[in-house]
Amino acid sequence: MSTMRPRKFSLMELQVLPPEKGRRSSSAQYLPSPESIERSKNAARRLSASISESAITALRRTSLTVRNNVSIILLPTIDEVFERERTELHDADDLLRLLGNPGRFQLIQYMLLCLQFLAYMSDFSPVFFNLQPLGITYPNRSLLDDGGEQEFGGNTTVMFVPFAQLKSARSCQGFGLDSSNLPLGLQYVYPVAGQRSIIADMNLICGRMWIPSFGTVIYFLGHILISPFTGWVADSYGRRPLLLGSNLMCTLLCIGIVFSRDHISYLILRFFHGVFRQGMNSAFWVLIMEWAPPQRRATWATSAWMFFAFTLVIEGVAALLLPNWHHLQIFITCANVFAVPLIWFAPESLKWLLLRNRPQEILQICQQIAKFNRINDLPADLGDTLDKMAKKYDETQRKVGNYTLADCFRTPYIRMATFLCYSISLTNTLAYFAMTLILSEIFGDVYINFIVSGVLEFVPRIVALGCTFRLTNRTAFAICVLISSVLTVVSGLIPIVPVAAAITQTVFVQIARMCLSGAASLNYAMTSELYPTVIRNLGYSVMSVGLRTGFMLAPAVAALGTETSFHGGSLLLMGFLALLSAIGIFILPETTAMKLLATVEEAEAFGAENSIRKRMRSSVFFRKLVRSKSLTGKTLEGMDRSS
């Protein structure tokens, strides 16, 4: 195991105490003071992140020797702490530490799972699939004599109609057009040579103008409807089978969309594509979080979103080089095909296998990973230890039975976490996507706009990554959302008439959007840590429903600024929602460096121990408030007595 091995020294300082009364010998007791114990904890955390709380408590285990009639406590060295920590196994997180924390295998597996972000290109493909042409051209039959061709200046007479005038069937009738019987020779004019969207291929004009937008809605509707089912499948049958099946189906549906030539087949394929995309999305995210080291789970989640930003840049460049939507869809299909075999390098979650009482599979996976990571000193009794761990969880599982979506609302802590995770995801996604729609009107070129947005996504991800090393998960998450709320409210109050004010508003909105982008990285990590393993995918599915609902409501919120007389109304609404989201984040318990919860009972105990009421009572402000009240009461009582 590649682990840092510092020099041997004692982590604790000794404090000389007077000998106990009544003892014959003049022996002194050397005991660690509370201050030295706290300094020892901090030193251990600085020396290596792989030392957990169980190892810190091991520092207090001491042995006594007698020298010259004086009792001396020998404190363990850091090497001894490493050895105890490495050999003591209590749950799946201890197994991860045993296998490298992380080793080469875990890092390669993490990078390959992050390549599943390539499938996110389908989420943003409507930006290019639904591009509107400048207008249409068609032969003007009313000007032809007896059905023949009339020559005018050596060319056949044609009509050009701007696309803005073709948004309704009534307006089309004024030009002699009907969506059910379009004239021969109809041509669509695009600003870029070779550019073509589904509007041109499927003749989505006049009475069919609603179909491109409905294709986007029905895609995310598929996400929402299937989310509870995919969560149940992953928690019941495993994360890996769901990831494999969903990935294969998404690839087949992408191939079907390539050959789609009518709007009916296109809408059906997009709906089922959204269904299986949700299964793939939830499975690979939970798999990443359950293989991440506990003390670096937020760091891994934030780093994974770098691949998301990279995917946006790749899709923007591909769309710029392939302006025909068919060619772009073929590129997206190839990306899905490339991502399918990558999951064979990702074994099943050790946490899930442990809860399903499958210790032999865990032992086999551990041996394979140890061989790959060149770890030759696995404990000889690892198989027996795994059997004991699996039986302990299996007894709990038999008492409870199978879990369903209702278990996300049955107990107090999990019900609170479900409501807050859903609300926070909905409000943040709604504000993020609505700001994206508002900013999209500023740039003239859709391809450059998309590429620039992808590049800018790196900035908040890097900032959020740095916050994971300096701040706790909850603090970093709340600060990002709170800054976005303040900037959004300020930008909503800025008038857009002067050019300088409009530029200032644009800058504020862009920074606020970037803050929400960084917050999204931490949202996935916290959600994975708040739920126990038995219903983690179900909880993630509920959060995904909030995400997709936010995507569906965002266009309506963004339209408030253009459809009403007060242009800043949508920004003020988003700022208020972000403020409520920040308050909800502070209510959630802290999850930094904690081990993943296994059962509902563990989750409820964790929630009771870290409830907002207990945290407020233990805060410095509350203690000072209680102390000031008690002093005031004593003062008043003294005044009454003196009077």
N, C-alpha and C positions, 0 to 999 in steps of 0.2 A: 504494500500500500504506500503510495507516494504521499507521505505526510511530513510536515515540517517537524524536525527533531531539535529543539533548542538545547542549550547546555543544561546540565543538572543543577538545580538550585531550589531551595525551599520557597514557596510562594507566600508563606505566612510569616509574619513577625511575631516574636514571643513577648509576652508581657509578664513581668515578675510580680507575683501576688504574695502577700504575707502568708506564712504557714497557718494551717487551720488550727483553731484552738482545741486543746485537749489531746494533741498528738505528741508522742514522746520524742520523736525524732525532729531534728531541726530542718527537715527537708522542705524545700520550696517547690511550689507547683508553678510550672511554666505553661500558661494557657494563652491562646490567641485572643486578642481583644476584638470586639465587634468592628472597630474601625479597620483593623488589619484584615479581618475576614472580607469586608467590603472591598478593600484594596486588592485582595487576592482574586476576587471575582473579576474585577476590572482588568487585572493583569492577565488572567487566563483568557478573557475574551480578546484582548489585544494580541496575545501570542498566537492564537489559532481559533478560527471560527468553528472548528469541528468539535470543540469542547462544549458539551451541553450542560444543562442544569444538573443532570445526574452525576456528571463528573465533578462539578463544583461542590456538590454535597459530599463527594468522595474525599475532598480535601480535608474534611473534618474528621475523617477516620484516622485515628492515631494509634501509635504503639508506645508503651512505656519502657524505659530502661533506667537502671539505677547506677549512678556513678558517684562515688564518694558521698554516699548517703543523701543524694539529691535526685529527685525525680525529674526526668527530662522527657518532654513529649517530642518524639521524632515525627516531623511532618512529611507528607509524601512529596516527592519531586514531580516535576511536570512530566517526565518520562513515565513514572508510575501512573499518573493520572491518564495519560494517553492509553496505556495498556489496559487499565480498568475500563475506560470508556469504550475501547475497541471490542472487548470481549463480552461486555454486558449487553444482552439483547432483550428488549422488551416489546418492540413493535417493528413495523416495516421501515420506519425512519432510521432505526438502529442498523437495519440491514443495508440501507443505502450508504451509511457511513462505513460499514464493514467492506463495501465493494469499491471504495475509492473516494467518495465524498467530494467532488465527483471524479470518476476515473475517465480514461479515454473513451470507453464504451458509452458512458452516459453523455459525454459531450458530443460525440458523433450522433448518437440517437437524438439528442436535443436539436441539433442543426438539421437533421433529416426531417424530423417532425415539423420544424418551423417552415420547411419548404412546402408544407400543406397550405401555406398562405397563398400559393400560386392560384388556388381555387377561388380566392377572393376576387379575381378578375371578373368573374361572372356577376358579382354584386354590382360592379360599376360599369359593366358593358353597355347598359342602356344609355349612358352618356353619349356613346358613339352610335349605337344602333338606332336611336331615335332622332338623329340629327335632321333638322328640317331643311329642305331645299330652298333656294332663293325663289323659285317659282316653277311653273310648267309651261311648255309650249305644245301646241297641237294645231293641225290644219283647220282653218276656219271654213267649215262646209257651207255656212250660210252665204259666203261670198263667192262660191263656185257656181258656174253656169252649167246646169243640167248634169250635175255630178261630175263634170270634167274638171281638169286642173286649170286654174287661172294663173297666168304668169304675171308677175309684177316686178319689174326691174330684173328679169332673168331668174327670179327665185319664186318658189311656191309660197303663197300667202299663208302665214302662220300667226297664231295668237300667242301672246305672252301674258300670263296671269301671275301676279305676285302671290306667294304662298299665304301671306297674311289674309288674303281675300278668299281663301278656300277652306276656312275653318268651320263652316257650317253648310248643310245641304241647301239651305235657302240661298246663300250667296253663290253657290255653285250653279244653281238654276239660272241665275242671271247671265252666266257665260255659256249656257247650253250644255252643262255638264251634269252627269248623273253617276254616282258611285257604282251603281249596278250595271251601267252600260257606258263605259268610257270610250271615247273615240279612238280609232286606230292612229298610230303615229304619235301617241302621247309621249312626251319626253320630259324628264325632270332635270332642272338646271341646278347644279351645286357650285359653290365657290371654288372648290378644289378639283382639279382634274382627276378622274378615276374615283371620286368620292361617291358612295352610294349607301343608303340606309334602308331599313325595312319599309319605310314610307314609299320609296320608289319601287321596291320589289313586290310589295303586296298592295300597291295602289291605295294607301291609307289616307285618302283625302275626302273632302266633302263630309258625308255622314259617318266616316270611319276615323275621324281625327282622334277619337278617344282611345283607340286601341293601343298605340304605343305607351301611353301613360298607364293604361290598365294592365299592360304586360309587366310593368315594374311593380304595381300594387299586388298583382296575383303571385308574383315571385316571392315577395316578402310575406304574403298571406300563407303560402306554403310553409315558410319557416315557423310562423306562429301556430298553425294548426297541428303540426307534427311535433313540436317541441316537447310536450309532456310524454309522448310515446317514445321518442328517442332517448329521453332521460331514463325511462323505465327499462328500456332494452339494455342500455349501457350498464345500469346498476344490477340488472338481473343476469345478463349473459356475458358481460365483459365489455371493456372499452375497445379492445382490438377488433373483435368481430364486427362491431358497428362501424368502426372506421374503415375496415376493408370493404364491407358491403356497400356502404354509402359512397365510397370513392369509386368503386366499379360502376355503380348505377349513374353517378354524376358524369362519368366519362361516356357512357352509352347515350345519355340524354344530350350531352354536348354534341356528339356525332349526329344525333337526330336533328338538332337545331340547324346544323350546317345544311341539311337537305330540306329544311322546311321552306315552302314556297307560298303558303297561304296563312292568313292570320289565325285561323282556328287551330291548326296543328301547332303553330308557334306558341299560342297562349297555353295550350295543354302541356307542351314540353317544358315551358318556363315554369309552370306551376309545380310539376313533379321534380324539376331540377331544384327548385327552392326547398322542396320537401327533403330530398336527400342531402342537399348542401347543409342543412341544419344538423342532420345526424353526423356528418363528417366534422362540422365545426365544433360541436360540443364534445365529441369523442377525443379529438386530438388535443384540445385544450386541457381537458381533465387529465389526460395521459401525461402531458408535459408537467403539470403541477404535481402529480403524484410521484413522478420520478425526480423532481427537483429537490436539492438539499434544503432542509427546513430553514436554515439561516440565510439562504440565498433565493428563496422562492420568489419574492417580489422582484429581485434582480433578474432572474430568468424570465419572468413574465414581461418585464419592461423591455429586455433585450429582444424577446421574440417579436415585438411590434416593430423592430427595425426591419424585419423581413416584410412586414406589411407595407411600410413606406417604400421599400425596394420594389415590391410588387406593383405599386401604383406607378412608379417611374417606368418600369418595364412595360406596363400596359399602355401608358401614354406614348412612349416611343414607338411601340408596335402599331398603335392606332395611327400615328403620324406617318409611318412607312406603309401601312396597309389601310388606306381610307375606305376600302370596300368592306362592309360589315361581314360578308361571307368569309373573306380572307382573315379578318380579325377573329372570327369565331373558330376558324381552323387553328389559328395560333393558340387560342385559349384551350381548345380540345387537346392539342399536343402537350400543353403544360399539365393538364389533368392526367394524361397518359403517363407523363414523366413522373408524376407524384405517386402513382399507384404502387409500384414495387418498393418504394421507400419504406413503407410501413412494415415490411418483413424484417427490418432491422430493429423494430420497436417491439419488445416483448410486452406481455400483459402486465398491468399494474400489480406490483407486489402487495400493495395494501388491499386491493380487491381480492386477489387470490388468497390472502391470509384470512379474510373475512368469510370466504367461501370454503374454508377448510380443505385447501389443496396444497398441503406442504410439500408434496413430492415435486410438483411443478415449480414451486419456489426454489427448492434445493437445486433442481436442474438448471434453472435460470441463473442462480447465484454462481454455480460452478462454471457455467459458460462465460459469464461476465468476468469472474475472477481469472479465468484462463486468458481472456482477451486483455485484461488489465495487468496481467503478469503478477497476480497476487497468489502466493503459494502457501500462505499460512492461515487458511480458513480454519475455524475451530473444528476439532474432530467430532464434537457432539452437536454440530449445527443441525443435523436432521432431527435429533431428539428435541432440541430447543424449538424448532419450527413446529413439531407436532404438538408440543405443550401450548405454544402461542395460538395455533390454529384451533385447538380444542376449546381454549378459553373463550374465543370469539364465537365459536360454533354453538356453544351452549346458549349464549345470548341471542343468537340468530334464531334458534329453534323456539325460544320463548316468544319472540316477537312475530316471526313469520316473514312473509314477503312484504316489501315496502311499495307504496303507491304514491301518487301525487298528493293524496290527502295527508300524508305524513309531513309534508312541507308546511302544513297549517295546524297540526294536531297539538303540538307542545308549545309552551309559551316562548322560549328563546328562539326556536326555529321559525315559529310564526312571525316573530318580530323581524328576524333576519330576512325572511322571504319578502315581507312587505317592504322593508327598506331597500333591499337589493333591487327589487322590481321598480320601485319608485325612482331610485337614484339612476338606474340604467335608462329608464324612460326619459327622464328630464334631461340628462346629459346628452343622450343621443339626439333627442329632439332639438336641443339648442345647437349641437355641433352640426347636424345636417342642415338645419335652417340657415345657420351662418354660412355654410358652404354654398347654398343656393343664392343667398344675397350677394356673396362675393363673386359668384360666377358671372354676374351681370357686368362686372367691371372690365374684365379682359375681353378683347375682341376675338382672339383665336382660341377655340376650345381645346386644341391639342396642347398649345403652350401653357394655357391655364391649368390643365390637368397635370402636366409634367412639373410645373412650378409648385403646385399644391403637394405633389408627391415628395419633392425635394424638401419643402418646408416641414413635412411630417417628421423628418429626422431631428429637427431642432427640439420640439417638445419631448420626443422619446429620449434624446440624450440628456436633457435636463431632468426628466423623471428618473432616468437611470442613476444620475448622480445623487438625486434625493434619496434613493434607496440605501445608499451608503451612509448618509448623514442623518436622515430622519426616519421615524417609524412609518409603517405603511399607512396607517390612518391619518397621521399628520400630513404627510406628503400629498395624499389623496385629497384631503379637505382643503389644503392651501391652494392647490391647483384650481379646484372648483370655485373657491372663494375669490381668488384673483379674477377668474373669468367672469364671475357675477358682477364684481365692481366695475370692470372695464366695459361690460355689456350695457349696464345701466348708464354709465357716463356717455358711451357712444350713442345711446338712444336719446339723450338730451341734447346732443350736438345738432344744430341745424345743418341742412345739406345744401343750402342756397349758395354760400360763398365756396369757392373752389378749395381754399385752404381748409375750411371746416369739413368739407366732404372728404378730403384726403386724410385728415385727422381721424374722422369717424372710421374710415376704411382701415387705418392702421390699428385702431383700438379693437375693431371687430376681428381682425386677423390674429392679433395677439390673444384675444379671448378664446378664439377657436383653437389656437395652438395649446392653450392651457387645458382645454377640455380633451384635446387629443392625448396629452400626457396623462391626464387623469384616467382615461380609458385603459391605459396600460396597467394601472394599479387596481382598477375595478375587477379585472379578471382574477388577479392574484388573491384579493381579499375575499371574493365570492367563493373561490375554491377552498379557502381556509376556514370560512365560517360554517360550512356544512360538513357533517360527518361522511365518511366514505360510503356508507350504505345508501345515502340519498344525495350524494354530491352531484351526480349528473342530473337528477331531478331538480335540484336547486339551481343548477346552471341553466337548465331549460326554462325555468320561470324567469330568470334574468334575461334570457334570450328573447322571451316574449316581450319584455319591456323594451329591449333594444329595437326589435322590429316594429313595435307599435310606435316608437319614437320616429323611426324612419318614415312610417306611413303618415304621421301627423305633421311632420316638418314642412311639407309644401304649403299646407294650409296656414301654419304660423308665419312662414316667410311671406305669404301673400298679404298679411295684414299691413305690411309697410307700403304696399303698392295699391291696394284696393281701398284704403281708408285715407282720410285727409291728414292724419297724423302719421308721418313716415317712421317715427321712432317707436311706434306702438309695439311692433314685433320684438324689437331689441329689449325694450323694458320688460316685456313678458318673459323673454328668455332669461334676462338677468334675475328676475324674481324667482323663477323656477330653479335656477342654479343656486341661489341663496338657500332655498329650501333643501336642495340636495346636499349642500355643505353641512347644514344642521343635522340632516339624517346621518351623514358620515360620522360626525362626532358622537352620535348615539351608539354606533356600532362599537363592539369591543376591539381592542388592539390585537393584531395577529402576528406581529413581527417575530420571526425565529421560533414560532410555536410549532410543535409537532401536529401533523394532521389528525383531526378527530376521527375516531373509528366508528363509534356507535352513537345512537340518539341519546343514550344515557350520559355519555361523555360530553356531548354537545350541551345538554341541559345543565350539567354541573359547571361547565366552562362559562355558560351564559349567566348562571346565578352568581358565580364568583366575580365576573367582570361586568355586572349590570351597571347602567348609568347611575342608579341611585347609590350604589356602593362607591363608585368612583367619585361622585360628587361629595359624599360624606368624608372620604379620605383625602380630598384635595386640600391644599394649603389655604385656599381662600375660604373654604367652609370651616376649617378649624379656626382661622382667625375670626370669622364671623361669630362662631359659637363662643369663642373666648371673649370677644368684645361684649356680647350679650350677657354673658355670665358676670363680667366685671361691672357692666352697667347695672345689672340687677343687685349685685352686692353694694354698689355705691348708693343706689336708691334706698336699699334696706338700711344702710348705715345712716342716711339722712333722716329716714323716718324715725329711727331710734333716737337720734340726737334731738329731733324736734319734739 
